[in-house]
Amino acid sequence: MKLSVKFFFKFFLSIFAIFHVTLIIVLANGPSILGRLNPPWLIDYANQMGFNQTWNFFSPDPSHINYIHYLVFFDSNVGNSTTISAEVKEPVEGFIPEQLKTVELDSSKRRMLHAVRYMSLDESRTEKLMAPWLCKKFPGATHVRLKHILDILPNLDQASIDPDRPLEDLIQSKPYRTVEFDCPSSLEAPLTEIDEAGG
Amino acid sequence: MIKFFKSQILQLRKDWDQFWFGDICLLQLALFRIVLCGTLFVMYLSRQFDAAAYFGEASFIPREMTLELFQEFYRMRIPWHFWPDSQAVWIHGFFVVSLLLLTLGIGGRAFMLLTWVLHMGFLYRNYAIAFGADLIGGGFLLYLAGTQSCARLSLLNWLKLKMPMPKQDLLTPFFYRMIQIQLCVIYAFTGFEKLKGGTWWDGTALWTIFANTQLSAWNFEWTRQFPAVIALLTFSTILFEIYFPVLVWVKRARPFLLLAGLAFHLGIAFTLALPTFSAVMLAPYILFLSKELFQQESLSKFSFQNLFRRS
């Protein structure tokens, strides 16, 4: 009796092994026809368990230097004041990630670099997420301007022609999207305990 | 003819049985647990100080948009973050402590599963800040929850608070193999993805990484004077990632693959300041080492050849 239970357990696990291994292989290239042919419940299972991943590290090409430059305006700084205040504050300038062009060794802070890349994959995210967040972060802000900047690195041929020329001279800075965002008045109340991690 | 096919099928069944349910070494699994959970503990201990900013009410991803931001194809139905954002710091703290306990071998399958749920909750609550190590670590943690990973190298054993070591069950070797296969899938597809990239094809991708001051831990500008070396390293990366999943199962090739992988990940840790990613990727290498090495009574019998004998 014991043996048969073991046999059926092994049989069940074997079926599951075939199913699961096939799934993680197919979904590693999820956007392919095989991935799209999967029934929705299978995709739901993979999404729920975190296996619907494409595992693309530094691919298809490694990214260039990527950051967001922001300006936060208060009251009449931008000429379209929505609130009346006795005190007009100077605009606040900043960058995300804070450590702009050097590597961030603190792994937790480094996550903001990933956040910027995440925004760059779908530009509406900057407007949906980053802009309202900055409005919350700076109480009294009325307007936010964000520029997503890509510093394009020279290719190896260009860089090796003149090895003594500083690399910085060869980098092309390319602002590829600017977002203008009016802060909703309801967000002007300060939020408590906003950490500085986000720059 | 029928006899031949019958014997082949029987042999296949025997091999299948041996592969998925054969004896494995619990000590190897315990070492894997220590490296994986220890790495995740360090990584998330650092994140603890920013937990309010990333997962609290002040997060740049509002709670109601957490799942909405995913494309339909990648969207989970039931969010794992069951706690309110106001409690995120405390829950994250508990999660970090859980990882420490698991590193020490305190806990079991249910506790490991709970830790994985918390991991998934934080991962998907703010997916924008996810590292590769988070995604890979999550998968490994889930598989590990199916094994008797805390049976060996446990603080409880050392303190003699635990019952004698249990006999290996069926699930443990099964999930042990899943971890190995998952590693192979990750390597294969990260290699295939690179084949789509122009810079990987023309051998200059590593230059883009070295020149990117947001990624490189050191100033690697000087590497532009050695384009052939950059090309060699770029192509070696692709070849390694694509061939690892196949060759690591070949007994004779395995030592070379594991050594190449070790060098590759130490290189990533050193040049890109990504020690946690490297540690998460190197942790399953322990499961590819020869089990005989871990069954020896004394380290005096240690030999380099034993390290890689087929397990």
Interface residues (C-beta under 8 A of the other chain):
Chain A: K6 F9 K10 L13 S14 A17 H20 V21 I24 I25 A28 N29 G30 P31 G35 I43 D44 N47 Q48 M49 G50 F51 N52 Q53 T54 W55 N56 F57 F58 S59 P60 D61 P62 S63 H64 I65 N66 Y67 P97 K101 T102 V103 E104 L105 D106 S107 S108 K109 R111 M112 L113 H114 A115 Y118 M119 R125 K128 L129 M130 P132 W133 K136 K137 L153 P154 N155 L156 A159 S160 P163 L167 L191 T192 E193 I194 D195 E196 A197 G198
Chain B: W16 D17 W20 F21 M43 S46 R47 F49 D50 A52 A53 Y54 G56 E57 A58 S59 F60 I61 P62 M65 L69 F73 Y74 R75 M76 R77 I78 M120 L123 Y127 A128 I129 A130 F131 G132 L135 G138 G139 L142 L170 L171 F174 R177 M178 I181 Q182 V185 I186 A188 F189 T190 F192 E193 K194 K196 G197 G198 T199 W200 T204 A205 L206 W207 T208 I209 A211 N212 T213 Q214 L215 S216 A217 E221 R224 Q225 P227 I230 L272 A273 T276
